[in-house]
């Protein structure tokens, strides 16, 4: 309905007689980020909202400019809302094409299109109990709440929309930007015979997915010690292996193996993991940012920009195994190779330092700090950080006068949704982005959160009282101490973020985990515990039951879990790191006992030691007969050695984890099964020398298995392994010929 503004506020109008429209909730922006909120408002009968938007979404722009020839870096289960996944569950996770994703967006937006009021909000004034929004065509809205879903200003989006990348061939192209969008353009430019130079300050790269085919008869016979079935093909988005609950409950342990792709460059790591991409190409290593982020109390910090790519070996296995015709069809659909590591290996792409390279646009050259000079034909700019696409928002005082203008800062808002500097009646959707996975998880949980705040005044009132403490607590946990704000603060590990939103809403999985612990059914306890700890925190996990339950979500989630053998391989990876850490601790403990025995022998305090033979080492059984009467100096020396070794082993956990990652996949389970038995026996009855022999033996197996390339029998790092990429040169030439064939057809 419409009414006159209060006379106290006539000064904010262009005219004292201006008419305003009063609404309960004004939703500004119509795109993917607001769909969940709109659905929940309709379901709950809170339909006193106005939806205002102008222009088109990025997906509509890409469609109109014929730029949908790619597939997503995020998989189906992280790119599609829970309600739509339940309606159309995927038998196996996959990466949707851009054209499919555009059509999906159009379908889910269609039910709300007739509710959209065309217009652009050009200014907002935020009062303590309401806000006033002005549009460019002179309309005014007085809203109890305003929700922004307007997305980001992203300079490289203009490049994607307007630059004819498909028309660039046989040129030298320089990118003054880096990220997934850059790598997407590389997937077109490189097979079009262009030479590419990337100006960057390092990058974080991740294999997009892992694929392996288990040999043997297609009987689907389950092998418990391997965690796989004979004759079965596994295709898994690597973001679905992140096991966020482990990180939530055991931060350092989780950090030790999750940062396997970004291990620190030192002598030990280079010797043991020299085939990692960033160790081969140091210019690509974003060392300071990566290491600093992992010093956050959460174990993994916010702010990491990651490039997700198809490794050529996995691409060939998944898309090139069914013949050239099938591969050609995939290329036509937009499923194209984008192995940035392989292109560096082959010299098709180079990385130069962005900080030290000089760009001479007048002469079309770049000059590196080492004196190298390169001429270029095309320079693609776009390195300006993305920023929220918001109108000016003025914070108003009780007297109706402007206090100051609001500037959105991610760390100054609660979960990126509720700014603490505004009156708590303005909310933001879609301004949190994932380091891995898809945006669907973020906007779905944010939509539920805003719906609950809009419909449950008590929760909003509580947030108003506690927001300062909540924001400080979140920042202190997910950002390294002392790190300044950065343009990438809004990039988060999605499963930690969805957990934080769910915890605030009271729909997190902690109660389910506790109920499972109290269960008396051992088999159900084990399976449920595996599900809760190893399943990533996709949004559907928080909609299996409870307040925002979607019928069928639980069955769908369990079906995914079952398809991947209840995440057995992931369970073995975590178990193996635990056993390897324990192996080091047992070794140090036995070494401590041995040093005390030797010290007593040297000082003639052996009268109470029964049957000690100095040629043997000490087991825990013999420790029962040891009389500790060593000198204080000896004890101090022993304890110093023990704790020093403990600290060194503890801090080198990411490197230690590489011993498992180097093994063939079928050996993960064997190691996880038999190593704890070996540790117990050695601790009780064995020799201290057995422990390094065992660890070294497995490391040798991993090393030898990496010298051959017979997947999955040979060893392979889960991420950024360059050792055998050269063996795919023939396949790349076949792929390139097919790509160019498709390219010629599309250009006609």
N, C-alpha and C positions, 0 to 999 in steps of 0.2 A: 504494500500500500504506500501511498505518498503522503507527505506532510511537510509543513514548513520547519526549517531548522530553528532551534531555540534562538531567541534574540541575542543571547550572550555570545553566540558563535557566528553572528552575521558577518563579522569581519573576515572570516575565512572564505566567504563566498564572493563570487564576482559581482553579485547583486544581492541586496537584502531580501529581494523577493524570490530568490532562487528556490526551486522545488527539489526536494530530495526524495529518494526512494529508500525506505527503511526495510532492511532484511535481517534475518537472523544470522545467516552466514553468507558472506560474499566469497566465492571461489574464483580466483584470478588465474587464468591459464587453463587450457584444455588439452591435455596430453596424457601420456601413459602414467605419469606420476600421480594423477588425481583419480584414476579409475577405481582403485580400492576404496577410497573415501566415499566416492559417489555411490558405489554399490552398497556400502554399509549404511550410509544415510538413508537410502531408499528402503533397505531391509528393515531398519529400525523405525521407520515412519517419520524421521526428522527431515522432512523435505522442504523446510522453510529456508531454502538457499537459492542464491542466484549465481549462475555460472557465466562468467564474462571472459571473452577471449578474442584475439585478433590473429590474422595470419594463419600459417601452417606450421606443422611440426617438422622437425628435421627429416623425418622419414618421408613425409609428403614432398618436401623439397627434393630429396634424393630421387624419389620416384619421378617427379616432373622433369628432372634433368637427366634421366636415364643413367643413374649412378648406383644401381642396385646389384652390381656384378661382384658380390663378395658374400662370404658367410660370416656369422658372428664369432667373436672371440669368446663368447659365453655360451654354454650349452643350454639345451631345452629346459632342463629342470631349474636353471638359475635365471632364465630369461622370460619365463611364462608364469603368470599368476596362478596361485594354487587352485582356485576355482576352475580355471581353464585347463589346468593339467588333469584334474580329476575328471573333467568332461572328455578329455582326449589324452589319456595316459600314453606315454611313449614306452614301447616294449624294451627299448634300449636307448640310453641317453645319446644325443647327437647334437650337432651344431646347426641350427636353422640357417637357411639362406636369408639374405637381406630382403629379397622379394617376398618370401614367406612371412617374414617378420613384419614387413610393411602391411601386408594383407591382414595379419593377426591384429595389428593396431587398429586398422580400419574397422574390423569386426567388433572389437570390444568397445570402441568409441561410438559406434553407430547408435546404440540405445539412448545416448545422451545428447546427440547432435541437435535435436529439436529444442533442447533447453538452453542452448548457448546463445547468449546475447553478444552480438558483434560489437566490439569496442576495445579500446586500449586504456587501461588505467595509467594516468600520467602523473598522479600525485596522491599521496595518502597522508592524512593527519591522524595520529594515534593518541587517543584520549584514554583516561583510566578505565572507562567502562564501555567504550565503543571506539570505532574508527570511522573516518570519513574519507571516501575515495572519489576522486575526480577523474572523469574520462576525457579523452581528447575531443569528443563531440559535445561537451558541455553538460553531460549528465552527472549527477551526484548521488552517491549511495552512502547512507548511514547504516553501518553494519555492527552488530554486536561482536562478531568475529570476522576476521579476514584470513583466508588461506591462500597462500601463493604457491602455484605450481608452474612457474614460468621458466624454469630451467636455467641454463647458463648462457652467457655470451662466450662463444668459443670461436676464436678467429679462424681456426683451421676448418670449421664447418663451412665457411665461405669458400675456402679453397676446394673442399670436396664438392660443393654445389656448382662452382663456376669453372674451375680449371679442367680443361680437356686433357686429362692424364692419358686417356687411351690414344690420343693423337700424337703423343710424344714418342718418337722412335729414333734410335741411333744418335742420341744426344748425351751430353754430360749434364746431370741434374744435381744441384746442391740443395739439400734440405737444411734450413735453419730452424729445425724443430725435431722432436722425437716423441714417439708414443705409438699407440695402436693405429691411429689414423695414418701416421707416416708409414708404418709397416704395411697397411692395407694398400697404400699407393705404390709401395715397393713391389707388391705382388703383381702389379700390372707393368710397372716400368722396367723391372729387371728382365723378364722374358721378352720384352719388346726391344732388347738389345741396347738398353741405355746403361751408361756408367753412372753410378750414384755415389755421392759423398755426403755423409751425415755429419753435421756439426752438432755435437752434443757433449755434455759433461758426464757421460756415463749413462748406462741404462740397466734396468733390471729385466731380464728375459726369463720366460718360463715356457716350457713345453706345454702346448695347448691340451694335449691328451696323451694317454698311453694306450697302446694296443699290443696284445700278444695272443698268439694262437698256440694252444696247448696240443702237442702231438699226441698220437694214439687214436684208438678207435672212437668213433663218434657215439659212444655208448653213454656219454655224460656220467661216467663213473667218478665219484668224488674221491679225491686223494687227500685225506685229512692232514697229512704232514706237509702238503704243498698248498692247501687252501684253494685248489682249482679242480676242474673236471676235465677228463681226457676228451680230446677232440672239440673242445669248446673255444670259441673266439671271445675275447674280452676287449671292450672298447670303453674307456673311462675318461671322462673329463677330469683332469688332475685337480681341479678345484674341489671335486667331490671326494678327494683323499685328504682333505685338510683336518678332519677330525677335531673341530673346534672345541668340543667339550673337554678334551684332554688338556688343551691350552688354558681353558677357563679354570680348571681345578689344579693343574700342574704346570705353571707357566714356564719355568726354566727347562724342564724336561721337554716340553713341547717345542720351545724355541730351539732346542738342540738339534732336532731333526727337521723342523719345518724350514729352517734357513739353509738346508743342504744346497739349494741352488746358488746361494750367495756366500759361500764360505769365504773366510778372510784369506787374503793372499799373503802367505808366509812360507817359510822354507819347508815345513812339514807338509802343509797343504799342497804346495806345488809339487812335491815329490810323490804324494799319494793320490792327488787328484788333478794332475797336470793337464788332463784332457778337457777340463771344464772350459766353457766358452770364454768367460771373462779372464781366465788365467792365460789363455792363448792370446787374447787381445786385451791387454791391460787398459787401453784407452776406453773400453766399454764398461769398465767396472766402476760403479757408483759407490765406492767404498765408504766414504764418510757418512753419507745419508743412510746406507743400509745398516752399517754397524751401529750408528747412533740410534736408529729406530729400534733395534733389537735390545737396546739397553733400557727400554721402557719397562716398567714394573710388570706389565701384562705379558712380557716375553716377546711379543710382537707389537710394534708401535704403529700408529697411524702415519700416513704421509708418503707411502711408497708407491711410485708409479711403475707399473709392470707392463711389459710387452708380451703378449701371449701369441705363440706362433706354432704352425704345424712343423714339427721336425720331419725332415725328408724321409727318414726311414719309416716313421709311423704313417706318414701320408701315403707312401707307396704301399704299405701293408693294408691300409684301410681302403684306399681308393684306386690303387693301381694293380690290384691282384686279379681283377675280373676282366682284364683285356683293355685294349685301346678304345674300343667303342664306348665302354662303360665310363672310362676315364674322361673321354671327350664330353660325354653328357654331364658329368660332374662339373667340368670346367665351364660349360655353357650355363649351368645353374649358378655359378659364382663360387664354387668350392675350389679355390685356387691356392697353390703353394705359397707360403710366406716365411720360409725358413731363413731368418735374418742371420743366424749363425752360419749356415751353409754358404750363404752369399758372401759373407766375410771370408770364409775359408777359401773360396774360389776366386777372391779378388774382384767380385762383381759389385760389391759394396765396400766402402771404406768409412771408418770413423775418424774424424778429426776433432781436436779439442775446440769446443765452442768458445771457451774463455780466451784462448790465445790466438785463434785464427782471425785474420783480418779480411773482411769482404770489401773488394773494390768493385762497386756496381757500375762505375763508369767504364771500366775496362773488362768487366765480366771475368774477374779472377779472384781467387782466394789464396792467401799466403799463410802457411802454418808457422808455428814458432820454431820449427826445425829448418826453415828456409824453403820448404817445398812450395811450389807455385802450381796451381791448376786453373785452367780456363774452364768456364762453364757456359752452357747454352741457356739453362733455365735455373732460376733461383726461386725456391718456394719458401716463403716466409710464413710465419704463423706461430712463433714461439711465445707469444704473449699468453700468460696464464689465463685460464678460464675464470670467469667471475660471474656471480649471480646476476641474472637479468631481472632487475627490480627497478620500479619507479622510485623517485625521491620519497622517503618516508620521514615525516617530521614528527618528533615527539613533542606533545603539547602539554603545557602545565595546566593546573587546575583553573587558572585565570583565563584559559583559552588562548594564551599567547605561546608562540613557538619557543620551545626550550632549546633544541638542537636537532640536527639531521642525523638520522640513523645510518650507520655503516655496518653491513653484515660482516661479521667475523666468525668463522666456524667455532673457534675455541670459546667464544663469548655466547654460545647458545647451548641449550641442553639437547644433546643428540642431534644437533644441526637443525632442530625443528622449532624450538621455543627460545628466542633470544632473551637473555636476562636483562638487557638494557631497555627493552620495550615494555609497555604495559602488556600483560599476558593475555592479549586477545588477538594477536597476530601469529600465524604459524606458517612454516615453510616446508614444502614437500620437494623431494628430488634433489636437494643440495648436498646430499651425502652420496659418494660414489665408491664402488668396490675396487680394491686392488686386484682381486681375482673374482671370478664368478660374474653374475649378471646383475643389472640394476633392479630387476624384478623383486628380489629379496628385500632390497632396501625400501623401495617405494611401497611395497605391500605392508611391511611392518610399520612404516611411518603413517600410512593411511589408517591403519587400525589404531595407532596411538592418537592421532588427531581426532578420529571419531570418538574415542573414549573420552578425550578431554572436552570435546564439544557436548557430549551427551551425559557426562557425569561430573557435575559442578564440584562435587567434593574432591575429586582427584585433581581438578584444575586448581582449586583453592589450596590444596596441599602442596602442589608444585610451586605456586606463587610464594609460599612460605619457605620452601626448602631449595629453591632453584640455585641459589648462590653456592650452597654446600654441594649440591649434586654436580654442578658444572666443574667446580674445583676438584672434586673427587675423581670425576671422569678424566679430566685433563692430567691430573697427577698420575693416573694409572696407564694411560694410553699414549702419553708423549714423554720422551726422555727428559729428565730433569735438566733445566737450564737451556733447553732448545728453544730458540725464538720461533715465533709464528712464521709459517711458510705458506705459499700459495697452494700447497698440496695437503694441507691439514685435513681436508674433507675426504681424503682417500683412506679407506679403512679395510681391515680384514672382515669380510662381510659377516661371517658367523659369530664373531665377537660382538659386532654391532647389533645383529638381530637378537642376540641373547640379552644385551643391555636394554633394548626396547621392550622385549618380552618380560624381563625382570621388573621394569618400571610398571608395566601393565598388570603384573601378577599372573602371567600366563607362561612363565618359563618352565623348564623341564626338571627343575630341582626336586619338586615334590614327587614327580614320577620316578626319579632316580632313588629317592628315599623310600618310596613305597616298594620299589623293586628290592632294595637291600633287606627290607623286612619280610620279603617273601620266603616261604619255606619250600618252594618248588625249585630244586637245584637247577634243572635244565632251563626252566623259564627265567630263573635268576641270571644265569650265564648269558642267554640269548638277549634278554632285555638290557642287561648291563652293556653288552657289546653294541646293541643298537643305540643306547643313550650316549655312550662314549665315542663311538666311531662314526656315527652318522653325522654329516655336516649339518650345521644349523640353517638349513634352508627354511624359508618362511612356512612351508607346509608342515614342518615339524612342530610348530607352535599352533597349528590349526587342526591337529589330530583329535583333540578333545578340548574341553574347557569353553570359555566364554565365546570365542570366535571360531568354534569348531565348524569345519565343512565336512558334510557327510561324504564318506569315501576317501578322505585324505589319509586316514590311518592305514586303510587297506593298500592304498597306492604306495605310501612310504615303505611299508613292510615288503611290498612286492619288489621295489627297487633294492631294498636291503637283501632280500633273498636272491635276486638275480646276480648280485656280486658276492655270492657265497657268504653272506653275513659279514662282509668286509674282512674276510679271513686274512688276506695278504696284508692289509693295513694293520690288523691286529699283530701279525707276526713282525712287521717292521718295528712297531712300538715295543714289543716284547724283546726283540733282539737288541735294541739300544739299551733297554733296562738291564738285560743280562750282561751286555758288554761293560756297562758302568759297574755292575756288581762284580764282574770278573776283576776289574781293576782294584776295587775296594778289598776284595778277598785277598788278592795278591799283596796289597800294601799291608793288610792286617797280618798275613802270614810272615811277611818280611819283618814286621815289627817284632813278632814273636821270635823269629829266627835271630834277629840282631840281639835281643835280650839273652837268648841262649848262648850265643857266641861270646857276649860280654861276660856272662857268668863263667864260662869256660876259661876265659882269659884271666879272670880274677879269682879262680879257684873256688867259686861258690857253686860247686856241682854236687855237693853231698846229698842233696835231696832229689836230684834228677836221676830217674831210674832208667837205665839202659840207653842213655843218650849216645848216639854215634854222630860225631861232628861231620861226617861225610853225608849225613842225611839232613833234610830240612824238616822244619817243624810243622806238624799238622795240629788241628785243634784238639785231637785226642791226646797228643803228647803235652799240649799246653796244660792239661789238667794236672800234670806231674811237675810243673815248673815252679820253682821257688824264686820269686822275683826279689832279688836282693842286690841288684846292680847299683853302681854308683849313680849319684844324681846327674853327673855330667853325661853318663851313658844314656840315662833315661831321657834327658833333654834332647840329646842328639837323635835318639831313636824317634821321639815324638815329633821333632822338627822334620825329620825325613818323611815320617808318615803323613803329617798334615800338608807338607809341601807337595808330596806326590798326589795326595788326595785332591788338592786344589788344581794341580796341573791336569790331572785326568778329568776332573769335573769340567774345567773350562775348555777342554779340547773335545767335548762331547760331539760337536758338529762334525769334526774330522773323524772321530771314532765311528760315527754313524755311517761313514762312507764304506766301512768294511762290509756292512750289510747291503748297502745299495749297489756295491760292485758284484754281488753274487747273482747267479741266475735266479729268476723268480721262483722256480720250484724248490730252491734250497732255503728260501726264507723260512718256511715252516719246519724244515728239518733242523735248522739251527735253533729256532725258537723252542722246539720240543726237547732236544737233547742237551743243549748247553746248560740249562738249570740242573739237570741230573748230574752232569759232569762237575759242575761247581760244588754241589753238595758232597759228592764223593771225594773230590780233591781236598776240600776243606777239612773233611773228617779223617781221611786216610792217606791222602796223596802227597806229592811233592810240590813245592812252590814252583818248580820249573815246568810243571805240566801246564800252568796257566798261560805263560807267554807262548809256549809251544802250540797250544790250542788256538790262541788268537792269531798267531803268525800263520798257522796252517790254513785257517779260514781265509786270511788275507791273501795267502798264496793262491788258494783256489779262485778267489775273486780276480786276482791279477791274471792268472792263466786263462780264465774263462773270458776275460776281456780281450785277449789276444786273437780270438777267433770271432767270427760274426755269424752265428747260427741262432737267431732269436727263436724262442726265449731261452735256449740252452746257454748261450753266451751271456756274460754279464753286461749290464748297461746302467749308467746313472739314470735316475728318473728324469733329470733335467739337464739340459745344456751339455750333453755329451757329444764331443766332436770327433771321437776316435775313429769311427768307421764311416763318417759322412762321405769321404772320398769314394767309397765303393758304390755310391749312388749317382755317379756322373753319367753313366749310360742312361739310367732312368730319367735323369733331369733333361737330357737331350731329347728323349722321347716325349717327355712332358712339355718341353718348350715348343717342339714342333706342333703338338696338338693345340697348345695355347695359341700359337700364332695363327693356326688354321681357324680357330674359333674367333680370334681377334679380327682377322680379315673379313669374316662373314658379318661380324657385328658392325664393322666400319662401313660396310656397303650400304 
